[in-house]
Amino acid sequence: MIDLQAAALDPAATIGDTRDALAAASWFFVPRELDRQPWRWFVVRADSAGRHRLAHLHLMRPDEPRWGQQIAFRDRLRDDATLRDEYADLKATAARRFGRDREAYTAAKRAFVRRVLDGASPIRNPPPHRRSG
């Protein structure tokens, strides 16, 4: 699974403006009431049969605190091979144990993510970008 992160001043408008192009490329917006994560607009890339997720796009406002948390988590894993290996093992175990139950899979990783973030340096959010035109 590939997780991508992007900032938009108005994520709802960005999704609305690009929904058809995204769908043509097998990217699909997950309605917010189903995703239940208020900090993001969630878009998933499916395989050609539409049965398996290949990638996730987390679209959020530039001032969203979660932005920095996710970058800090990524950076800690990049910098620490022991943490990276531990996370890989945790994810493999959770995938075997919970199969297609994404909520349980995510919950199984929660304590590890908190522990990693507790030791992370704060990360600044991206500057707001404005469309030209």
C-alpha positions as CSV (number, residue, x, y, z in Angstrom):
1,M,0.0,0.0,0.0
2,I,1.2,3.4,-0.9
3,D,0.1,6.4,1.3
4,L,0.2,9.8,-0.2
5,Q,-0.4,13.1,1.4
6,A,-1.4,16.4,-0.2
7,A,-2.5,19.8,1.0
8,A,-5.4,21.9,-0.5
9,L,-6.8,25.2,0.8
10,D,-10.3,23.8,0.1
11,P,-10.2,20.0,-0.1
12,A,-13.9,19.7,-0.7
13,A,-13.7,21.9,-3.7
14,T,-10.6,20.1,-4.9
15,I,-12.4,16.8,-4.7
16,G,-15.4,18.3,-6.5
17,D,-13.3,19.8,-9.3
18,T,-11.3,16.6,-9.9
19,R,-13.8,13.8,-9.1
20,D,-14.3,12.7,-12.8
21,A,-10.6,12.8,-13.6
22,L,-9.8,10.9,-10.4
23,A,-12.4,8.2,-11.2
24,A,-11.1,7.9,-14.8
25,A,-7.7,7.0,-13.2
26,S,-9.3,4.5,-10.7
27,W,-9.1,6.9,-7.8
28,F,-12.3,7.1,-5.7
29,F,-13.3,9.6,-3.0
30,V,-14.5,7.9,0.2
31,P,-17.5,9.9,1.6
32,R,-16.6,11.6,4.8
33,E,-19.4,10.0,6.7
34,L,-17.9,6.6,5.9
35,D,-14.3,7.6,6.5
36,R,-15.1,9.3,9.8
37,Q,-11.7,11.0,10.0
38,P,-12.5,14.8,10.2
39,W,-8.9,15.8,9.4
40,R,-8.8,14.5,5.9
41,W,-10.6,13.9,2.6
42,F,-9.7,10.4,1.7
43,V,-9.2,9.1,-1.9
44,V,-8.3,5.5,-2.7
45,R,-6.8,4.0,-5.8
46,A,-8.2,0.6,-6.8
47,D,-6.8,-2.1,-9.0
48,S,-8.3,-2.5,-12.5
49,A,-11.0,-4.9,-11.1
50,G,-11.9,-2.4,-8.4
51,R,-11.4,-5.1,-5.7
52,H,-8.1,-4.1,-4.0
53,R,-6.7,-0.8,-2.8
54,L,-3.3,0.1,-4.2
55,A,-2.9,3.5,-2.7
56,H,-4.4,6.1,-0.4
57,L,-4.4,9.8,-0.8
58,H,-4.8,11.8,2.4
59,L,-5.9,15.3,1.3
60,M,-6.0,17.9,4.0
61,R,-5.9,21.6,4.7
62,P,-2.4,23.1,5.1
63,D,-3.1,24.1,8.7
64,E,-4.3,20.7,9.7
65,P,-2.2,19.5,12.8
66,R,-2.3,15.9,11.5
67,W,-0.1,17.0,8.5
68,G,2.9,17.5,10.7
69,Q,2.2,14.3,12.7
70,Q,2.2,12.1,9.7
71,I,5.4,13.7,8.3
72,A,7.1,13.3,11.7
73,F,6.1,9.6,11.8
74,R,7.4,9.1,8.3
75,D,10.7,10.9,9.2
76,R,11.2,8.8,12.4
77,L,10.8,5.6,10.4
78,R,13.2,6.8,7.7
79,D,15.8,7.7,10.4
80,D,15.6,4.7,12.6
81,A,16.0,1.2,11.1
82,T,14.9,-0.5,14.3
83,L,11.6,1.4,14.4
84,R,11.1,0.8,10.7
85,D,11.6,-3.0,11.2
86,E,9.4,-3.1,14.2
87,Y,6.6,-1.3,12.3
88,A,7.0,-3.6,9.4
89,D,6.6,-6.6,11.7
90,L,3.7,-5.1,13.5
91,K,1.9,-4.4,10.2
92,A,2.5,-7.9,8.9
93,T,1.2,-9.4,12.1
94,A,-1.8,-7.2,12.1
95,A,-2.6,-8.0,8.5
96,R,-2.4,-11.7,9.2
97,R,-4.6,-11.4,12.3
98,F,-7.2,-9.0,11.0
99,G,-7.3,-9.7,7.3
100,R,-9.8,-7.3,5.7
101,D,-10.9,-5.6,8.9
102,R,-9.2,-2.2,8.3
103,E,-10.5,-0.7,11.5
104,A,-8.9,-3.5,13.7
105,Y,-5.8,-3.3,11.6
106,T,-5.5,0.4,12.2
107,A,-6.3,0.0,15.9
108,A,-3.5,-2.6,16.2
109,K,-1.0,0.0,15.1
110,R,-2.2,2.9,17.2
111,A,0.0,2.4,20.3
112,F,3.1,2.1,18.2
113,V,2.3,5.3,16.2
114,R,1.7,7.2,19.5
115,R,5.1,5.9,20.9
116,V,6.9,7.0,17.7
117,L,5.3,10.4,17.7
118,D,6.0,11.0,21.4
119,G,9.7,10.9,20.4
120,A,9.4,13.0,17.2
121,S,10.4,16.6,16.7
122,P,7.6,18.9,15.7
123,I,7.1,19.4,11.9
124,R,5.8,22.6,10.3
125,N,2.8,22.4,8.0
126,P,3.2,23.2,4.3
127,P,2.6,26.8,3.3
128,P,-0.8,27.5,1.7
129,H,-0.7,27.3,-2.1
130,R,-3.0,29.3,-4.2
131,R,-4.1,28.4,-7.7
132,S,-3.0,30.8,-10.3
133,G,-5.2,31.7,-13.1
